[in-house]
Structures are given as C-alpha cells and as structure tokens.
Amino acid sequence: MTIFIVDIEAVDTRYTKQWKEYLPKQLQHAIDENVVVISGGETPQATTPGAFLNFGGTNVYKSKQLETIGEMFCKGQVADGDYFLYTDAWNPTVIQLKYMAELLGVDITIGGLWHAGSYDPQDFLGRLIGDKPWVRHAEQSMYECYDDNFFASEFHIDLFAESLNIDDDKTQRVGWPMEYLKDSLVQYKGMEKRDLILFPHRVAPEKQVDIFRDLAERLPQYEFVVCQDQELTKNEYHNLLGEAKMVFSANLQETLGISWYEGALVDAIPMMPDRLSYSEMALPEFLYPSEWTENYDAYLYHRDKVVAQIVNYMDNYTDLQVSLEKQRIKLNKEFFSGAALYDTIKQSD
C-alpha cells in the first residue's frame, strides 16, 4: 500500500507548516508503508484577511495537486489498496479523484480531515455563502467521496450533521496528528512567566477580539497581546506563549482549538467559554459560562464577572498548575494524537 497525502498548503505561521514536515514522518513510523506527499507547490503566505487561507491561492494549489493526481493515474502509479489522505477534506479535487478511480477500476480508499465549511454559520463560507445549494451539495458530495470522514471533536460532527447527512460507518472522531507538539514546544516550557495574557486566535469576527481589547483597558495591571497584531515568526509566537500566564478565548467558532493546547503545553492557563469544542475538551476549572461572551452586548452585561475570573486565574496561577497537568494529559491522549487516525488507515489495507 502507498499512502498519498494530499496536503493542505503550508503557511509558515500556521500549524499547516508543521504538518508538512511531521505528518509524513509520523505516518511512516506508525504504519511502515510507502508515504508520498502530493503538493501544490509554492504557497501564498499572505492569507485573505481574517481567514485561514488565501482564497485565490488555495485554488491554484489544489489545481496543481489535481494535475499531479491525474498524471499519476495516466502513468499507472496508483494501485489497488492505495490510500489517499486529504489533510483538508474541503478539497473539490476529491470528486475528480473518485471519478478517475471508479472509471479506471482502481480500488483505493480515501480519507479526509474536516476543519470547517458552510455548515458552520461562523465560518467564512457560512457567513458569506451560507446555505446556497451549490455549496451544500458540494460539501455533501465531498463527504460521500470519502470512505473515512475524520473529525477532531464530537461537537464538529454534530455541527456537520445539522446541515448535511452523515453515515456513521463513514464518520470517525479521531485526534489530529499533532503529537509532535509535545516535543517541539518543550524548549519553551519553564520560561520565566510574566503577567501576560494572550489572544492567540485569528483576528476575525467569530473570534470577538473586541472583547479582549476592552479587557485590556479594564485590567491595566496585566499585559494583553493580540498575537496577530504583530508579524510574529513561529518562534517568536512560541516565546510569547512561554512567557504568558494565560490565553483567553471568546470564540464563536471552534471545532478543536490548537492555540490553547499549545499554551497548556507551556504552562499557560486557558480561559475558555463553555461552548463549541471547548465543552468536551476542557476541564471545568478552565471554562466560564457561555452567556458571558455570547456577543459583545452580553459581554458588557457580564463584564465584571469576566474581569473577576481573569484576576482569579492570575492570582492563583501557581495553584492551578496541578489541574493544568491533568488538562494536558487529556488533550494529549484524546485530541492531539494521530493514533486512531493511523489505525484506521492501517486497517484499510
């Protein structure tokens, strides 16, 4: 069996850059099969403002991937039993891959990792395109093309199922293949902490950065930093995490949440709303009532409670480290390990 990774473009400041380096190695080690990466070439590093990708560049990238896949079929380089893993399931080339495999009679298995789509009203697709038939039918078609549809949280599966039809036999909650983070961030653990609180998310409407900026005015005794306000390298970002005592979220969209996991790995306390994927992932100690930040007006109404919670976390930073260790263990095992993903691919052989 050959495992073909149809990857997501690697933006230097995103985890996608690390996936480019680590995922092939991890798959090779776990499954001991030939691993081939299907890339789309150079990646536009300037993402569309507030977005995860460059909306034009991502289609150039995917088109080049499709060209490579088509040439592989023409040259007979795809065989029965091969596995295609899309690290971003929202990739229309999977429809053309399915077309070639079925018409040419090549028995392959296809898996895809779902991150977001129009079915999430807080995602760019959900906000700007919504439930237009073309996008919903496209997402349903892509879902049907995959033999294995992978999701990182039960919340995400439920969200998907609210708008699209799900087949339990084709759907799995697995951890994302990010076990490399434990080792790659160890150099930032144990850094000298200061009274620093980070907003590590994208500056986008669904992340509610205005709440964080208002908190900075209410709590001048602490340093508040919106990471995307600065042009940080990955190393500079991780240094900030290593120095921070807290990471804060008021997100209205989150199907996993990598930045708060990175923070937990380097002893930064997470303060998360009790909603979205946070509810199943976070220990109660690190959740606050969802209604406090459901929108900006709700935040203003509950602002004193939010402020008091931040002060409580900062004052009790040392005492919370025992709970934070329990949180790390839960995240490491259940959400940021590729073990279940690798097992599924292995069993397809």
N, C-alpha and C positions, 0 to 999 in steps of 0.2 A: 504493500500500500504506500502511495505517496500522499502526503498531506499538503495541499496547496493552500497557503494563507493568502487570501485576497484582502490586503490590509487597508486600513484607514490612513489617510495621508498624515505624515508626521510633522506636526507643528512644534517647533523647538520648546515652546513654553507650556505644552500640554503633555499629558501622560502618553499621548499617541507616539511621541518621540521615543519614549522608553519601551513601548510595546514593539516598536520597530527593531529594537536591539534585543530585548529579553524574550519575547514570546517564542520566536523560532527555537531558541536555545532550550527554553523550558519544555516545549512540546517534544523536541528531540530527546531530551533527557527522560521525560515521562513515558513516552510511547516507543522510543527506539525504532522509528521509521524515518524514511526519507522525507524531509521537510523542504518545500520550495515556496519562496515568497513571490507573489505576483504584485509588483509595484506599479504605480502610475508615473514614476519618475520624480522630477523636482516638484516641490510643494510650495504654493504661495504662502509666505509666512504671515502676511497681513490678512487676518480674518475679517469678515464682514463685521462692522461694529456691533458689539454685544453678542455675537454669535460664536459658535464653536469652530466653524469652518469658514472658508471663503466660498460664497455661494456660486461664483463663477468657476473658480479654480477647482472646486471639488468635482465638477462635471468633466473638466478636462482630464483630471486624474483618473476618474472612473472610466472614461472613454479609452484611455491608453491601456488600462487594465483589460478591458474587453477585447481590444486588439490583440493583446498577448494571449488571452484565453482562446480566441478564435484561431490564431496561428498554431497553438498547441494541438487543438483538435485536428486541424488540417494536416499536421505532421505526425499524427498518431501518437502524441506524447501523453494522452490521457487514457487510462486503462480502467477496466472493471475493478471495483474495490477501492478506487481512489476517493479521498475525502477533500472537499473544498470547504474551508472555514473562512467565512466573511467576518472580519472583526467589527464591521458596522453593517448590520442587517439591512439598513435603509440604503440599499445599493441596487438600482434597477438592472444592473448587468446580470443579476442572478436569474432574471427571467430569460435572458438570452443564453445563459449557461444551461439552464434547464432545457431550452429549445434544442440546443446542439446535442446535449447528452441523449435526449429521448429520440430525436430523429436519427441520430447516428448509432443508436443502440448501445451506448456505453453506460454501464451500470455504476453510477457514482452516488455518493452520499453528500449532502450539502447541509452545513450548519451556519447559523448566523447569530451574532450577538446584538440584541436590540438595545438602543440607547434612548431614542426619542422619536417622535413623529407627530403627525397631525392629530392623532388620537389624544395627545396631551394638550389641553387648551392653553397651557402656559408656555409651550414650546413655540419657536418661531413659526413652524409650519402650522401649528394650531392657532396662533394669533393672527397670522397674515393670510392663511388659506382656509383654515377651519375644516368644515366637513364637506367641502366640494367633492362631488362624486369622483372626479379623476384621481384625487389624492387618496381617498379612502379605498377605492377599488385597486389602486396601485399597491397600497400597503397590504391589502388582503391578498393580492396576487403574489407579492413577495413572500408573505408569510407562508402561503401554500407551496411555494417553490422549495422552502427549506424543509428538510426531513427533521432537523433539530433546531427549534427556536429557543435560544438561550436568553434568559432574563436574570438580572442580578438581585432582584427583590420581588417578594410576593406582591408588594404594592404596585410594582410596574406591571406584573401580569394582570392584576385586577383592573388597572387603568386601561391596558390594551383591550381587555375583554369588554369594557363598557362600550366600545365603538366598533370592535371587529370580532369576528368569530374565531374562537380558539378551540383547537383539538388537543385534548390533554395528552394524547400519545405523541404529539409533536412539540410539546412545550415543557421546558425544564427551568427551574430556578437553580442556577449554579453560581459559585463565586467567580468573580472576574480574575483573570490570570495575572495577579499583581503581587505574588509572593516575593518578588524581587525587592519590593519597597522596604521590607523589614531590614534587609542588609544594606541597601543603598542609602538609607537615612540614618543608619546607626552613628555616623560621624557627627550628626547634628544633635544627637541626644546627649544630655549632660552639659549643654552650653549654659552659660550664665544667663539667668532669666531677668527680665525687667518688666515693669508694669505696662506691657504691650498687649494690645488686643487687635487681632487681625480680622479683616473681611477678605477671605481668600477666593471669593467667587467672581464670576464674570460680572461686569457692570452692565446689567440688562434689567428690564422692568420686572421680570419674575424673581429677581434676587433682592429687590427692595433696598438698594444701597442707601436711599434717603433716610431710612430708619437708622442705619449705622452712623451716618453723618450727623444726625440730630443727637444721637447718644454721645458723640464726641464732644458736642457743645455742653451737654449736661454733666459730663464727668471729666473735667479738665485735669484731674489728678492722674489720669491714665493717658497713655499714648495710643491713639487709634490710627490704624493704617489700612487704607483700601489698596490692596496689592496691585490692582490693575491701573491705579493712578500713576504708577511708576513703571518704567520699562525695565523690569527685572529679568535677569537671567534665571535659569532654573536654580543655580547655586545660590544666587542672591535671595531668591524666594525661600529656599530651604533654610538659609541662615536666619531669615526673619522668623520662620516657624520655630527654629531652635531657640530663639530669644523670647518668643511670645509666651505669655501665661494663658492666653485664651484665644479661641477662634469663635466667631459669632455668626449665626445664620438666622435670617428671617425669610428664607426662601419659600416661594410659592411653587417651585418646580424642583424636584429632586427624586430621581429614581435609584440613586445609590449614594453618591457623595464621597468623593475621593479626598478632597482637601481636609475635611475634618478627621479622616483616618490618618492622613499624613501628620496632622497636628498631634493626634493622640500618640503616634509613634515617637514623637519628640517631646512628650510631656506637656502639651498644650491642652487645657481643659476645653471641651466643646460645650457650647450653649446652643441647643437646637430646639426648634418648635416641635411640639408633639403632633406631627402630621407627616404626610408623604412617607418616604422610605425610612425617615428617622425613627418613626414609631416602632418599627420592628427591629431596628438595628441598635438603637441607643439604650443604655441603661436608664432607669427612671431618674437617677441623680443628675443626668445631663439634659433632661427635657424640661421645657417650660410650656404652659398651656398655649395651645394653638391660637386661641382667640386674642392673645396679647398682640399678635402681629399679623392678623389675617389681612389687613390692609393698613394704610397709613393712618386713617382716622381711628381705627381700633387701637393702633399703637399709641396715638396721642391720649386716648382714654385710659390705657393701661400703662402709660409710660413710667409712672412711679414704681410699678411692680417690676418692670424690666430693669430699671436702674438699680433697684434694691437687689435683684438677683445677680446682676453683674458684680456689685460690691461684695455680696456674699461669696461668690466664687473667688474673687481676687483676695479677699481676706482669709479664706480657708483653702488657698491653693495647695499648700503642703498636705493638709489632711485629706484632700480629695485624690491624692496620688494612688492610694490603695484601690479605690473604685476605678480609677483610670486604667490601672493594670488589668482589672477584670474586663474592662471595656475593650482593651487591646486584644486580649485573648479571644473574645467573642468575634471581633471583626476579623482577626487573622484567620480563624478557623472557618467561619460561616460565609464571609462575604469577599475576602480578598485572597483567596486561594483558588488556583485553577484545577485542583484535584478532581472535582466532579466533572468539569468540562473535559479533561483529558481522558477520564474513564469512559465517558460517552463516546468519544472519538475512537478510543481503543476497541470498544465493543462493536463498533460498526464494521470492523474488518471481517 
